[in-house]
Amino acid sequence: METVAHIRPPCDLPAVLAEARAETHPSSRAWIEENESFRRDILALLAERGPLLSRDIPDTSVVPWPSTGWTNNRNVTKMLELMARGDLRP
């Protein structure tokens, strides 16, 4: 799985912790719920094959991520990001 890595100085810790505790936006939560089968597909594939690049994970989303920006048509990447943030609970 690809991850976004940042090196942050210790003085940034309060901001990092606040970001980690931030609640999922309601529109993101709705998208997550509509794509529960997509999340399960990703988890099953990773359990079967181990770590993969996002481009090697098929997009089985039911509802596409609603974006006209850089995340447009990047459903796998968006789901992985939300999973990595802990926004999804098995």
SULUR-V238433 format. One line per field, one symbol per residue. ss: DSSP state (A for helix, B for strand, O for the rest). A space follows every 50 residues. Layout:
ss = ???
This chain:
ss = OOOOOOOOOAAAAAAAAAAAAOOOOAAAAAAAAAOAAAAAAAAAAAAAAO OOOAAAOOOOOOOOOOOOOOOOOOAAAAAAAAAAAOOOOO
